[in-house]
């Protein structure tokens, strides 16, 4: 006897949508909030809002240049691979 929660098999989807450029979900503020938290763990005094203002839209290389400018050439990143 079939359980009441059993469902007939579903057909395979005809396509899968990946949102890799922020059209459906703008994940950059979330990601930069994580970056800000990581920087704070390394001793950098930076808020989530400032991190978003400084780094939104930048590549990793450009972000490192901004960090270098902000902290006078010394980036206190501990063991971060840069």
N, C-alpha and C positions, 0 to 999 in steps of 0.2 A: 504494500500500500504506500502510495506517495505521500510525503509530508505536505502540509499546506504551504510550506515555504519553498517548495521545489518550483522552479520556473523552467519553461522550455528553453533549450539552448538558443543563445543569441547569435545572429550572423556576425562574422568578422567585420570590423569597421571598414568602410571604403576609403577612409583617409584618417590621418592623425595630424592635429594642428599643434605645432610648437611655437611658442611666443618667445623668440630669442632677442627681440629688439625693443621690448617694452611697449608694444602697441596695446596689448590687452592688460598687462599688469606692469606698473612702473616699479620695478624691484630695486632700482638704484638707491633710493633713500634707505631701504632696508639693508642693502649690502654695505652702504657707507656708514650706517649705524653700527654694524659689526666691525668695520674698519676702525671707527672711532673708539669702540670699546677695547679693541686689540691695542690700539695706540696708547690708550690710558693705562693698560696693563704694562706697557713698556716704559711708562713714566712720562708720556707726552700729555700735557694739559690741553685737551681739546674736547669741545662739546660735540654732540651729534650734529647740531645745526651748523656749527662752524665747519665741521668736516664735510658736510653736504655742500656748503657754499664754496669751499676751497677746492674740492676734488670732483664734483659732479661733472661727468663728461670727459674726464681726463684719462689718459692711458696710465699704466703703472709707471712708465718712465717719466711722464710729465708730473705725476703725483710725487715721485721721489724728488724731482727738482723743486716742487713747491715746498715739500717738507724741508729740504736743504735750505731754501730761502727763509722759511719761517723760523728755523731753529739755528740760524747762523752757521750753517755748514756741518753741524754735528747732529746726526739723527740718532736719538737714543732708542734704537729698535731692538736691542738685545740680540736674540738669535734669529730674528726675521731674515729669511733669505731674500736679498734684494739684488 
